[in-house]
Amino acid sequence: MSKLDQVLVLDPPSDLRFKGPFTDVVTTNLKLKNPSDRRVCFKVKTTAPRRYCVRPNSGVIDAGSAVIISVMLQPFEYDPNEKSKHKFMVQTIFAPSNVTDMDCLWKDAKPDDLMDSKLRCVFELPSENDKVNDVDASRSAPVMNSVKAESTAAAAPGATGDESEMKKLLEKYKRLQAENNKLADENRQLKDDGVGIRKMARPDHRTPNSNNLLGRESSAAFLPSLLVVIAAIFIGFFLGKFIL
């Protein structure tokens, strides 16, 4: 009597691929689908049982149903020159209607009633493109987390009002700072003009124009100091409001 063909549909059908690096557990999935109208018992075996963990490694699949098998390769030192000789076998048998003891079922099963499929293990190292994608993903994760954090903070109660008031104070401070810088430039220019006039005119022959320039110089020298005081008041108010 010829051996029965495998009733289950395997996905993948012939190769179990494990993608490195193999410094940690590498998991691949195997899907078993039962297209028949009968219940099917299955058992998963391997030629290297110490190197793999299979969950579940046995069970029953109802008619028209499927099950996902997780095959976990344990960490090991990978040698690209060494070809994998590991293999898996999926063994199946039609389940009796009143099956209760699975161990006895497999023990008492006749060879002609068993069906099996074999799969070989393939080890693959990640390609350069995969490495680049992993690096990009790791770099973009902190940025995405930062954006999420900023969005959450902006949506917090009371955050909108505080930020608006803070922006107004900062704008006032920037305007005062710009005016202060402008007056400082004018002050330097007036000082340069005053030095030139003092060199050209004697002290006892000071002209009305020179007196006017000196008066403007004194006034301009006073204005930056006043603006610095005002800016300091705004900064003190801002720090006191948002820090305390």
Backbone hydrogen bonds in HBPLUS format (Angstrom, degrees):
<---DONOR---> <-ACCEPTOR-->    atom                        ^
c    i                          cat <-CA-CA->   ^        H-A-AA   ^      H-
h    n   atom  resd res      DA  || num        DHA   H-A  angle D-A-AA Bond
n    s   type  num  typ     dist DA aas  dist angle  dist       angle   num
A0009-VAL N   A0033-LYS O   2.86 MM  24  5.07 161.5  1.90 145.8 152.2     1
A0033-LYS N   A0009-VAL O   3.02 MM  24  5.07 160.2  2.06 141.1 147.3     2
A0011-ASP N   A0031-LYS O   2.99 MM  20  5.00 144.0  2.12 144.4 150.0     3
A0031-LYS N   A0011-ASP O   2.82 MM  20  5.00 176.8  1.82 145.9 147.1     4
A0120-ARG N   A0014-SER O   3.01 MM 106  6.53 150.1  2.10 160.6 157.0     5
A0016-LEU N   A0120-ARG O   2.87 MM 104  6.15 163.5  1.90 157.0 160.8     6
A0122-VAL N   A0016-LEU O   2.89 MM 106  6.05 162.9  1.91 152.0 152.1     7
A0018-PHE N   A0122-VAL O   2.80 MM 104  6.13 164.4  1.82 170.8 175.2     8
A0124-GLU N   A0018-PHE O   2.78 MM 106  6.03 158.2  1.82 161.4 161.3     9
A0020-GLY N   A0124-GLU O   2.56 MM 104  5.94 163.9  1.59 166.9 172.3    10
A0076-PHE N   A0022-PHE O   3.08 MM  54  5.97 153.4  2.15 156.2 164.6    11
A0026-VAL N   A0073-LEU O   3.07 MM  47  5.15 158.3  2.12 144.3 149.6    12
A0073-LEU N   A0026-VAL O   2.75 MM  47  5.15 166.9  1.77 162.2 157.7    13
A0028-THR N   A0071-VAL O   2.98 MM  43  5.41 161.7  2.02 150.0 154.9    14
A0071-VAL N   A0028-THR O   2.85 MM  43  5.41 173.9  1.86 178.0 176.1    15
A0030-LEU N   A0069-ILE O   2.77 MM  39  4.91 154.6  1.84 146.4 153.9    16
A0069-ILE N   A0030-LEU O   2.66 MM  39  4.91 172.8  1.66 154.4 156.6    17
A0032-LEU N   A0067-VAL O   2.85 MM  35  5.32 172.4  1.86 164.8 167.4    18
A0067-VAL N   A0032-LEU O   2.85 MM  35  5.32 149.2  1.94 145.8 156.1    19
A0034-ASN N   A0065-SER O   2.80 MM  31  5.55 176.2  1.80 175.6 175.5    20
A0064-GLY N   A0034-ASN O   2.84 MM  30  5.28 128.4  2.11 145.4 159.8    21
A0095-ALA N   A0039-ARG O   2.93 MM  56  5.45 170.9  1.94 133.6 136.4    22
A0040-VAL N   A0061-ILE O   2.98 MM  21  5.27 165.3  2.00 147.1 151.4    23
A0061-ILE N   A0040-VAL O   2.77 MM  21  5.27 167.5  1.78 155.6 158.9    24
A0041-CYS N   A0093-ILE O   2.78 MM  52  5.32 165.2  1.81 172.2 167.0    25
A0093-ILE N   A0041-CYS O   2.98 MM  52  5.32 145.3  2.10 144.5 150.0    26
A0042-PHE N   A0059-GLY O   2.92 MM  17  5.60 161.4  1.96 152.4 156.0    27
A0059-GLY N   A0042-PHE O   3.17 MM  17  5.60 146.9  2.28 146.9 144.5    28
A0043-LYS N   A0091-GLN O   2.79 MM  48  5.17 135.0  1.99 150.9 161.0    29
A0091-GLN N   A0043-LYS O   2.82 MM  48  5.17 166.9  1.83 165.2 163.3    30
A0044-VAL N   A0057-ASN O   2.81 MM  13  5.07 163.6  1.84 151.0 149.5    31
A0045-LYS N   A0089-MET O   2.87 MM  44  5.17 167.6  1.89 154.7 159.0    32
A0089-MET N   A0045-LYS O   2.86 MM  44  5.17 157.0  1.91 141.2 143.8    33
A0047-THR N   A0087-LYS O   3.03 MM  40  5.63 151.4  2.12 155.8 160.0    34
A0051-ARG N   A0048-ALA O   3.07 MM   3  5.58 154.8  2.13 116.0 123.7    35
A0074-GLN N   A0051-ARG O   2.96 MM  23  5.51 174.7  1.96 155.3 156.1    36
A0053-CYS N   A0072-MET O   2.88 MM  19  5.01 145.1  2.00 136.3 147.5    37
A0072-MET N   A0053-CYS O   2.84 MM  19  5.01 171.8  1.85 152.2 154.7    38
A0055-ARG N   A0070-SER O   3.00 MM  15  5.27 161.8  2.04 148.6 154.6    39
A0070-SER N   A0055-ARG O   2.87 MM  15  5.27 177.0  1.88 148.8 148.4    40
A0065-SER N   A0062-ASP O   3.09 MM   3  5.38 158.3  2.14 132.7 131.0    41
A0082-GLU N   A0079-ASP O   2.99 MM   3  5.47 159.6  2.03 116.8 123.4    42
A0121-CYS N   A0086-HIS O   3.08 MM  35  5.56 157.8  2.13 152.6 146.6    43
A0088-PHE N   A0119-LEU O   2.71 MM  31  5.04 165.6  1.73 155.4 159.8    44
A0119-LEU N   A0088-PHE O   2.78 MM  31  5.04 161.7  1.81 145.1 148.0    45
A0090-VAL N   A0117-SER O   2.77 MM  27  5.17 160.2  1.81 154.9 160.9    46
A0117-SER N   A0090-VAL O   2.91 MM  27  5.17 138.8  2.09 132.0 145.0    47
A0092-THR N   A0115-MET O   2.69 MM  23  5.06 164.9  1.71 149.2 152.8    48
A0115-MET N   A0092-THR O   2.89 MM  23  5.06 158.5  1.93 150.4 151.7    49
A0105-LEU N   A0101-ASP O   3.12 MM   4  6.34 147.6  2.23 141.0 150.6    50
A0106-TRP N   A0102-MET O   3.07 MM   4  6.39 162.8  2.10 158.0 158.8    51
A0107-LYS N   A0103-ASP O   2.97 MM   4  6.11 151.7  2.05 144.1 153.1    52
A0108-ASP N   A0104-CYS O   2.87 MM   4  5.86 156.8  1.92 147.8 152.3    53
A0113-ASP N   A0110-LYS O   2.86 MM   3  5.37 151.5  1.94 116.5 125.6    54
A0114-LEU N   A0111-PRO O   3.26 MM   3  5.39 154.1  2.33 103.4 110.9    55
A0131-LYS N   A0127-SER O   3.12 MM   4  6.48 151.6  2.20 146.2 153.9    56
A0132-VAL N   A0128-GLU O   2.97 MM   4  6.28 157.8  2.03 149.2 154.6    57
A0133-ASN N   A0129-ASN O   2.94 MM   4  6.17 161.1  1.98 149.5 154.6    58
A0134-ASP N   A0130-ASP O   2.95 MM   4  6.16 152.4  2.03 144.7 152.2    59
A0135-VAL N   A0131-LYS O   2.99 MM   4  6.27 155.9  2.05 148.3 154.5    60
A0136-ASP N   A0132-VAL O   2.89 MM   4  6.16 163.1  1.92 153.7 158.4    61
A0137-ALA N   A0133-ASN O   2.91 MM   4  6.07 155.9  1.97 144.8 151.6    62
A0138-SER N   A0134-ASP O   2.98 MM   4  6.20 154.8  2.05 144.5 151.2    63
A0139-ARG N   A0135-VAL O   2.94 MM   4  6.18 146.2  2.05 147.0 156.5    64
A0140-SER N   A0136-ASP O   2.89 MM   4  6.03 154.6  1.95 149.1 155.9    65
A0141-ALA N   A0137-ALA O   3.07 MM   4  6.11 137.3  2.26 141.2 150.6    66
A0144-MET N   A0140-SER O   2.93 MM   4  6.19 161.3  1.97 157.3 162.3    67
A0145-ASN N   A0141-ALA O   2.93 MM   4  6.16 158.6  1.98 153.3 159.6    68
A0146-SER N   A0142-PRO O   2.88 MM   4  6.06 148.0  1.98 141.8 150.5    69
A0147-VAL N   A0143-VAL O   2.94 MM   4  6.24 156.8  1.99 150.0 155.9    70
A0148-LYS N   A0144-MET O   2.95 MM   4  6.19 158.7  2.00 148.5 154.2    71
A0149-ALA N   A0145-ASN O   2.92 MM   4  6.11 154.0  1.99 143.2 150.5    72
A0150-GLU N   A0146-SER O   2.93 MM   4  6.19 157.4  1.98 149.8 155.3    73
A0151-SER N   A0147-VAL O   2.95 MM   4  6.16 155.7  2.01 146.8 153.7    74
A0152-THR N   A0148-LYS O   2.94 MM   4  6.17 155.7  2.00 147.9 154.3    75
A0153-ALA N   A0149-ALA O   2.95 MM   4  6.19 156.6  2.01 146.7 153.2    76
A0154-ALA N   A0150-GLU O   2.93 MM   4  6.12 153.5  2.01 146.6 153.6    77
A0155-ALA N   A0151-SER O   3.11 MM   4  6.27 139.4  2.28 139.2 149.4    78
A0156-ALA N   A0153-ALA O   3.23 MM   3  5.21 155.9  2.30  99.1 106.3    79
A0159-ALA N   A0156-ALA O   3.23 MM   3  5.64 162.2  2.27 127.9 131.7    80
A0162-ASP N   A0158-GLY O   3.40 MM   4  6.57 168.9  2.41 151.1 153.8    81
A0163-GLU N   A0159-ALA O   3.06 MM   4  6.13 162.3  2.09 148.7 153.8    82
A0164-SER N   A0160-THR O   3.05 MM   4  6.19 155.0  2.12 145.9 152.7    83
A0165-GLU N   A0161-GLY O   3.12 MM   4  6.35 164.6  2.14 151.5 154.6    84
A0166-MET N   A0162-ASP O   2.95 MM   4  6.11 155.3  2.02 147.3 154.8    85
A0167-LYS N   A0163-GLU O   2.95 MM   4  6.13 155.3  2.01 147.4 153.3    86
A0168-LYS N   A0164-SER O   3.13 MM   4  6.41 154.3  2.20 146.5 153.0    87
A0169-LEU N   A0165-GLU O   3.13 MM   4  6.40 160.9  2.16 149.3 153.3    88
A0170-LEU N   A0166-MET O   2.99 MM   4  6.22 158.7  2.03 149.8 156.0    89
A0171-GLU N   A0167-LYS O   2.93 MM   4  6.12 152.8  2.00 146.9 154.1    90
A0172-LYS N   A0168-LYS O   3.01 MM   4  6.30 156.0  2.07 149.1 155.1    91
A0173-TYR N   A0169-LEU O   2.94 MM   4  6.18 159.4  1.98 147.7 153.6    92
A0174-LYS N   A0170-LEU O   2.93 MM   4  6.16 154.0  2.00 145.3 152.2    93
A0175-ARG N   A0171-GLU O   2.99 MM   4  6.25 153.1  2.06 146.5 153.3    94
A0176-LEU N   A0172-LYS O   2.97 MM   4  6.24 165.3  1.99 154.5 158.0    95
A0177-GLN N   A0173-TYR O   2.90 MM   4  6.08 153.2  1.97 145.1 153.2    96
A0178-ALA N   A0174-LYS O   2.93 MM   4  6.13 151.8  2.01 143.6 150.8    97
A0179-GLU N   A0175-ARG O   2.95 MM   4  6.22 162.6  1.98 152.5 156.8    98
A0180-ASN N   A0176-LEU O   2.87 MM   4  6.01 155.0  1.93 145.2 152.7    99
A0181-ASN N   A0177-GLN O   2.96 MM   4  6.20 156.7  2.01 145.6 151.2   100
A0182-LYS N   A0178-ALA O   2.96 MM   4  6.21 154.2  2.03 147.3 154.6   101
A0183-LEU N   A0179-GLU O   2.92 MM   4  6.16 165.1  1.94 154.6 157.6   102
A0184-ALA N   A0180-ASN O   2.90 MM   4  6.09 148.6  2.00 144.0 153.5   103
A0185-ASP N   A0181-ASN O   3.02 MM   4  6.30 150.0  2.11 143.1 150.2   104
A0186-GLU N   A0182-LYS O   3.02 MM   4  6.40 158.5  2.07 148.7 154.5   105
A0187-ASN N   A0183-LEU O   2.80 MM   4  5.99 151.7  1.88 145.6 154.0   106
A0188-ARG N   A0184-ALA O   2.98 MM   4  6.27 155.9  2.04 147.0 152.2   107
A0189-GLN N   A0185-ASP O   3.00 MM   4  6.28 155.4  2.06 147.1 154.2   108
A0190-LEU N   A0186-GLU O   2.87 MM   4  6.13 156.6  1.92 150.4 156.5   109
A0191-LYS N   A0187-ASN O   2.93 MM   4  6.17 153.0  2.00 146.8 154.4   110
A0192-ASP N   A0188-ARG O   2.99 MM   4  6.26 156.6  2.05 145.7 151.7   111
A0193-ASP N   A0189-GLN O   2.95 MM   4  6.27 157.1  2.00 147.6 154.0   112
A0194-GLY N   A0190-LEU O   2.80 MM   4  6.01 155.7  1.86 147.9 154.9   113
A0195-VAL N   A0191-LYS O   2.93 MM   4  6.17 155.6  1.99 150.6 156.3   114
A0196-GLY N   A0192-ASP O   3.15 MM   4  6.41 155.7  2.21 144.9 151.0   115
A0197-ILE N   A0193-ASP O   3.00 MM   4  6.28 154.0  2.07 147.5 154.8   116
A0198-ARG N   A0194-GLY O   2.93 MM   4  6.13 161.7  1.96 151.2 155.8   117
A0199-LYS N   A0195-VAL O   3.13 MM   4  6.29 146.2  2.25 141.8 150.0   118
A0200-MET N   A0196-GLY O   3.15 MM   4  6.37 146.1  2.27 140.7 149.4   119
A0200-MET N   A0197-ILE O   3.11 MM   3  5.12 120.4  2.48  94.4 109.2   120
A0201-ALA N   A0197-ILE O   2.92 MM   4  6.07 151.6  2.00 156.4 163.5   121
A0205-HIS N   A0202-ARG O   3.20 MM   3  5.23 156.5  2.26 102.5 109.6   122
A0211-ASN N   A0207-THR O   3.13 MM   4  6.51 156.1  2.19 149.9 156.5   123
A0212-ASN N   A0208-PRO O   2.93 MM   4  6.18 153.4  2.00 145.2 152.5   124
A0213-LEU N   A0209-ASN O   2.95 MM   4  6.22 155.7  2.01 146.6 152.7   125
A0214-LEU N   A0210-SER O   2.94 MM   4  6.16 157.1  2.00 148.5 154.7   126
A0215-GLY N   A0211-ASN O   2.94 MM   4  6.18 149.1  2.04 143.8 152.4   127
A0216-ARG N   A0212-ASN O   2.97 MM   4  6.27 157.3  2.02 147.9 153.8   128
A0217-GLU N   A0213-LEU O   2.87 MM   4  6.09 147.6  1.97 143.3 153.0   129
A0218-SER N   A0214-LEU O   3.00 MM   4  6.29 155.1  2.06 145.6 150.6   130
A0219-SER N   A0215-GLY O   3.01 MM   4  6.27 159.7  2.05 148.4 154.1   131
A0220-ALA N   A0216-ARG O   2.81 MM   4  5.97 160.7  1.85 149.0 154.5   132
A0221-ALA N   A0217-GLU O   2.94 MM   4  6.08 148.9  2.04 142.9 151.4   133
A0222-PHE N   A0218-SER O   3.20 MM   4  6.42 135.6  2.41 137.4 147.7   134
A0222-PHE N   A0219-SER O   3.15 MM   3  5.23 131.5  2.40  95.5 108.2   135
A0223-LEU N   A0219-SER O   3.18 MM   4  6.51 148.3  2.28 147.8 155.5   136
A0226-LEU N   A0222-PHE O   3.13 MM   4  6.47 151.3  2.22 148.2 156.7   137
A0226-LEU N   A0223-LEU O   3.05 MM   3  5.07 114.9  2.49  97.3 113.0   138
A0227-LEU N   A0223-LEU O   2.96 MM   4  6.27 160.8  1.99 159.3 164.3   139
A0228-VAL N   A0224-PRO O   2.92 MM   4  6.11 151.7  2.00 146.9 154.6   140
A0229-VAL N   A0225-SER O   3.10 MM   4  6.38 151.4  2.19 143.7 150.6   141
A0230-ILE N   A0226-LEU O   3.01 MM   4  6.37 157.4  2.06 148.8 154.9   142
A0231-ALA N   A0227-LEU O   2.82 MM   4  6.06 161.9  1.86 150.9 156.0   143
A0232-ALA N   A0228-VAL O   2.92 MM   4  6.08 152.6  1.99 142.5 150.2   144
A0233-ILE N   A0229-VAL O   3.00 MM   4  6.31 147.2  2.11 144.3 152.9   145
A0234-PHE N   A0230-ILE O   3.03 MM   4  6.42 159.3  2.08 152.2 156.8   146
A0235-ILE N   A0231-ALA O   2.93 MM   4  6.20 162.2  1.96 152.6 157.6   147
A0236-GLY N   A0232-ALA O   2.89 MM   4  6.06 160.3  1.93 146.4 152.1   148
A0237-PHE N   A0233-ILE O   2.91 MM   4  6.15 155.9  1.97 149.0 155.6   149
A0238-PHE N   A0234-PHE O   2.86 MM   4  6.07 157.7  1.91 149.8 156.3   150
A0239-LEU N   A0235-ILE O   2.86 MM   4  6.09 168.3  1.87 156.7 159.1   151
A0240-GLY N   A0236-GLY O   2.98 MM   4  6.02 158.6  2.03 143.2 149.7   152
A0241-LYS N   A0237-PHE O   2.99 MM   4  6.12 145.7  2.11 142.3 150.8   153
A0242-PHE N   A0238-PHE O   3.11 MM   4  6.29 167.4  2.13 155.3 157.5   154
A0243-ILE N   A0239-LEU O   2.97 MM   4  5.52 149.9  2.06 141.5 148.6   155
